Amino acid sequence: MSHVSQAQISRRVYTTNSCDETIALGRELAKLLQPPKVLVLRGDLGAGKTTLMKGIAAALGAAEPEEVISPTFTLIHEYTGRAIEPTSQRENLGGTVLLYHLDLYRIEGQRQLDTLGIEDLMTPQSLVLIEWGEKFPSVVARSNGEIAIETLPGDERRITLSLRS
């Protein structure tokens, strides 16, 4: 009888109460999201996915928060930044990080998804965050986990980072 090992999933749950706090959390999460990583960025319309991306991009020195906008119509935004947190397995410390922010909301099928060339974005220096990626099993299968944003009363958000190891 063979034993199939399951990937371990680590979860961290955060709560923010404003756009500024969500951006600040994005700055902190960037330290945990060193390349190469592909993550599904999950949440309802208006949940704060792009707001969180503003903090991640800022932490990497890839863009100022006001420069980060939703890629709903362009589908992919690319930013170039620098690696930030030292870890024992990081060889690219201080090296280039290619931050990709994708929005698959308007993508209607696997064939249309394939034309985006997502696999071409996945390099050792890439951090790929994909809004609405949960629509596609192929994206979920390639991902290292997800960031889920849940809208609570008022401006409160529950943000859960789940990473497979």
Secondary structure, 3 states (H helix, E strand, C coil): CCCCCCCCEEEEEEEECCHHHHHHHHHHHHCCCCCCEEEEEECCCCCCHHHHHHHHHHHCCCCCHHHCCCCCCCCEEEEEEECCCCCCCCCCCCCEEEEEEEECCCCCCHHHHHCCCHHHHCCCCEEEEEECHHHCHHHHHHCCEEEEEEECCCCCEEEEEEEEC
